[in-house]
Amino acid sequence: MLQIDFSVDVAGEVVPCVLWKPSTPLESRILLALGHGGSQHKQTPSIRDRAIRYATTFGWISLAIDAPKHGDRITREAAEAARLNTERRLRGDVNAPSLSSAEKIAFLDTLAAQAVPEWQAALDTTLACFAPAIDSVGHWGVSQGTWIGVPLLAEDKRFRCAVLGLAHLHPDHDAFRRAAQQITVPLRFAFQWDDPIRSREYGIALFNAFGSSDKSMHINPGGHTDIPATEVESWDAFFQRHLK
């Protein structure tokens, strides 16, 4: 397995990227874009481990980038503060700092406006320089990976399928609704029934908003980080079915 670190320049920002490739003589034809969660980064263990498994088990290439104000684009102190606040919110701490609904919507729209062209630039560089034989591109990203993934999938038609989840659609989030409606690729959407930071009602609303005719929503018991291993196995089968 080979790891390639590179960066792209987008609107004056240096965006760190990482690519994992199988160390085989045959060029892989499948690429997975892996979107990390909030307060994480491009080499968070869950991302890195998934990419290594895809390379060694299936011969797939994986790409990840640091989202705005994440990973190498933020100080270690700020990253640690964000991680601790996320942990408090996941424990249901009502005193943890949080945004109002209007502030959250504005934040997510601003995040997507910056992150989508960054992802597109990273894909352009990957396909031109590191993986020219790719003919199938899929997307995996839950939580923040979905907040960015939905507008990315709506904008960029290179993706053939996607796994999303752990996000919801607030009734006032018009831009996110319109983006979801524009997605027509096969879709798997995962949700946790007891998630303290995502509304069940709004999670189902997001699933309903997706324009895909081939879509399924898998709801499991437990909190935000309790997605079961069986769900992960089903994602592998989903990608094998739609990317080969």
C-alpha positions as CSV (number, residue, x, y, z in Angstrom):
1,M,0.0,0.0,0.0
2,L,1.3,3.4,-1.0
3,Q,0.6,6.8,0.7
4,I,1.0,10.0,-1.3
5,D,0.7,13.4,0.5
6,F,0.1,16.4,-1.7
7,S,-1.7,19.8,-1.6
8,V,-3.8,21.9,-3.8
9,D,-4.2,25.7,-3.8
10,V,-7.8,27.0,-3.9
11,A,-8.8,30.6,-3.5
12,G,-5.5,31.4,-1.7
13,E,-5.8,28.4,0.7
14,V,-3.4,25.5,0.8
15,V,-5.5,22.4,1.2
16,P,-3.5,19.3,2.5
17,C,-4.5,16.0,0.8
18,V,-3.6,12.4,1.1
19,L,-4.0,9.5,-1.3
20,W,-3.8,5.8,-0.5
21,K,-3.1,3.4,-3.4
22,P,-2.7,-0.4,-3.6
23,S,0.9,-1.4,-4.1
24,T,0.1,-3.7,-7.1
25,P,1.3,-3.5,-10.7
26,L,-2.2,-3.2,-12.0
27,E,-3.7,0.3,-11.9
28,S,-6.9,0.6,-9.8
29,R,-9.9,1.8,-11.6
30,I,-12.0,2.7,-8.5
31,L,-11.5,5.8,-6.3
32,L,-13.3,6.6,-3.0
33,A,-13.5,10.1,-1.7
34,L,-13.5,9.9,2.1
35,G,-14.9,12.8,4.1
36,H,-13.9,13.1,7.7
37,G,-16.2,14.2,10.6
38,G,-16.2,17.4,12.6
39,S,-13.1,18.0,14.8
40,Q,-11.3,15.2,12.9
41,H,-8.9,15.4,10.0
42,K,-7.8,13.6,6.8
43,Q,-5.8,10.9,8.7
44,T,-8.1,10.3,11.5
45,P,-7.8,6.6,12.3
46,S,-11.2,5.8,11.0
47,I,-10.4,7.4,7.7
48,R,-6.8,6.0,7.4
49,D,-7.9,2.4,8.5
50,R,-10.7,2.4,6.0
51,A,-8.4,3.6,3.2
52,I,-5.8,1.0,4.0
53,R,-8.4,-1.8,4.0
54,Y,-9.8,-0.6,0.7
55,A,-6.4,-0.7,-0.8
56,T,-5.3,-4.0,0.5
57,T,-8.6,-5.9,0.3
58,F,-10.2,-4.5,-2.8
59,G,-7.4,-2.7,-4.7
60,W,-9.2,0.6,-4.5
61,I,-7.7,4.1,-4.2
62,S,-8.8,6.5,-1.5
63,L,-8.6,10.3,-1.2
64,A,-9.0,12.5,1.8
65,I,-8.5,16.2,2.5
66,D,-8.5,18.4,5.5
67,A,-11.8,20.3,5.6
68,P,-11.6,24.1,6.3
69,K,-10.3,24.8,9.9
70,H,-9.4,21.1,10.4
71,G,-6.3,19.1,10.6
72,D,-3.2,20.9,9.3
73,R,-5.3,24.0,8.6
74,I,-5.8,24.8,12.3
75,T,-3.5,25.0,15.4
76,R,-3.3,22.0,17.7
77,E,-4.8,24.0,20.5
78,A,-7.8,24.9,18.5
79,A,-8.2,21.3,17.2
80,E,-8.1,20.0,20.8
81,A,-10.7,22.5,21.9
82,A,-13.0,21.5,19.1
83,R,-12.6,17.8,19.9
84,L,-13.4,18.3,23.6
85,N,-16.5,20.4,22.7
86,T,-17.6,17.7,20.3
87,E,-17.2,15.0,23.0
88,R,-19.3,17.1,25.5
89,R,-22.1,17.5,23.0
90,L,-22.0,13.7,22.2
91,R,-22.4,13.0,25.9
92,G,-25.5,15.2,25.9
93,D,-23.9,18.0,27.9
94,V,-26.4,20.8,27.6
95,N,-23.8,23.3,28.8
96,A,-21.4,22.6,25.9
97,P,-21.1,25.6,23.5
98,S,-23.4,25.3,20.6
99,L,-24.8,27.4,17.8
100,S,-28.4,28.4,17.3
101,S,-30.3,26.8,14.4
102,A,-29.8,29.9,12.2
103,E,-26.1,30.2,13.1
104,K,-25.6,26.5,12.4
105,I,-27.2,26.7,9.0
106,A,-25.1,29.8,8.1
107,F,-22.0,28.0,9.2
108,L,-22.8,24.9,7.2
109,D,-23.5,26.9,4.0
110,T,-20.2,28.7,4.4
111,L,-18.4,25.5,5.0
112,A,-19.8,23.9,1.9
113,A,-19.1,27.0,-0.2
114,Q,-15.4,26.6,0.6
115,A,-15.0,22.9,0.8
116,V,-16.8,21.8,-2.4
117,P,-14.3,23.6,-4.8
118,E,-11.5,22.3,-2.6
119,W,-12.7,18.7,-3.0
120,Q,-13.1,19.2,-6.8
121,A,-9.5,20.6,-7.1
122,A,-8.2,17.6,-5.1
123,L,-10.1,15.2,-7.4
124,D,-8.8,17.0,-10.5
125,T,-5.2,16.7,-9.3
126,T,-5.7,13.0,-8.3
127,L,-7.2,12.0,-11.6
128,A,-4.7,13.9,-13.6
129,C,-1.5,13.1,-11.8
130,F,-1.8,10.0,-9.5
131,A,-4.7,7.9,-10.8
132,P,-5.4,8.5,-14.5
133,A,-7.0,5.1,-15.1
134,I,-9.9,5.7,-12.7
135,D,-13.3,5.3,-14.2
136,S,-15.5,4.9,-11.1
137,V,-15.6,7.4,-8.2
138,G,-17.6,6.9,-5.0
139,H,-18.1,9.0,-1.9
140,W,-18.1,8.0,1.7
141,G,-18.7,10.6,4.5
142,V,-20.9,10.7,7.6
143,S,-21.6,13.6,10.0
144,Q,-19.6,16.5,8.7
145,G,-18.7,14.3,5.8
146,T,-22.4,14.5,4.8
147,W,-22.7,18.2,5.5
148,I,-20.0,18.7,2.9
149,G,-20.8,15.6,0.8
150,V,-24.4,16.5,-0.1
151,P,-23.5,19.8,-1.8
152,L,-20.4,18.2,-3.3
153,L,-22.5,15.4,-4.9
154,A,-25.1,17.9,-6.1
155,E,-22.3,19.9,-7.8
156,D,-19.9,17.3,-9.1
157,K,-21.3,14.6,-11.4
158,R,-18.3,12.4,-11.4
159,F,-19.6,10.4,-8.4
160,R,-21.4,7.1,-9.2
161,C,-22.7,6.3,-5.7
162,A,-22.4,7.5,-2.1
163,V,-22.6,6.5,1.5
164,L,-23.9,9.3,3.8
165,G,-25.3,9.6,7.3
166,L,-25.4,11.1,10.8
167,A,-26.8,14.4,9.4
168,H,-30.3,15.9,9.2
169,L,-32.3,18.5,7.3
170,H,-33.6,21.4,9.4
171,P,-36.8,22.9,7.9
172,D,-35.1,26.2,7.4
173,H,-32.0,24.8,5.6
174,D,-33.1,25.6,2.1
175,A,-29.7,25.3,0.3
176,F,-29.1,21.8,1.9
177,R,-32.6,20.7,0.8
178,R,-32.0,21.8,-2.8
179,A,-28.6,20.1,-2.9
180,A,-30.1,16.8,-1.6
181,Q,-32.8,16.9,-4.2
182,Q,-30.2,17.2,-6.9
183,I,-28.5,13.9,-5.9
184,T,-29.7,11.0,-8.1
185,V,-26.9,8.4,-7.7
186,P,-27.4,5.2,-5.7
187,L,-27.3,6.2,-2.1
188,R,-27.0,4.5,1.4
189,F,-27.9,6.7,4.4
190,A,-27.0,5.7,7.9
191,F,-28.7,7.1,11.0
192,Q,-28.4,6.4,14.8
193,W,-31.8,6.3,16.6
194,D,-30.4,7.7,19.9
195,D,-28.1,10.3,18.4
196,P,-28.0,13.3,20.9
197,I,-27.0,15.8,18.3
198,R,-29.2,14.8,15.3
199,S,-33.0,15.0,15.2
200,R,-34.8,11.7,14.2
201,E,-37.5,13.7,12.4
202,Y,-35.0,15.8,10.6
203,G,-32.9,12.8,9.7
204,I,-35.8,11.1,8.0
205,A,-36.6,14.5,6.3
206,L,-33.1,14.5,4.8
207,F,-33.5,10.9,3.5
208,N,-36.8,11.9,1.9
209,A,-35.2,14.9,0.3
210,F,-32.6,12.9,-1.7
211,G,-33.5,12.8,-5.4
212,S,-32.1,9.2,-5.8
213,S,-34.6,6.5,-6.8
214,D,-32.1,3.9,-5.6
215,K,-31.7,4.8,-2.0
216,S,-32.0,3.1,1.4
217,M,-31.9,4.4,5.0
218,H,-30.5,2.2,7.7
219,I,-31.4,3.2,11.3
220,N,-29.5,1.5,14.2
221,P,-29.8,1.9,17.9
222,G,-27.2,3.8,19.8
223,G,-25.6,7.2,19.8
224,H,-23.7,9.2,17.2
225,T,-20.5,7.1,17.2
226,D,-22.2,3.7,17.7
227,I,-22.6,2.6,14.1
228,P,-22.4,-1.2,14.2
229,A,-19.8,-3.3,12.3
230,T,-22.6,-4.9,10.3
231,E,-23.4,-1.5,8.8
232,V,-19.8,-1.0,7.8
233,E,-19.8,-4.4,6.1
234,S,-22.9,-3.5,4.1
235,W,-21.1,-0.3,2.9
236,D,-18.4,-2.5,1.4
237,A,-21.0,-4.6,-0.5
238,F,-22.7,-1.4,-1.6
239,F,-19.6,0.0,-3.1
240,Q,-18.6,-3.3,-4.7
241,R,-22.1,-3.5,-6.4
242,H,-22.1,0.1,-7.7
243,L,-18.5,0.8,-8.6
244,K,-17.4,-2.3,-10.4
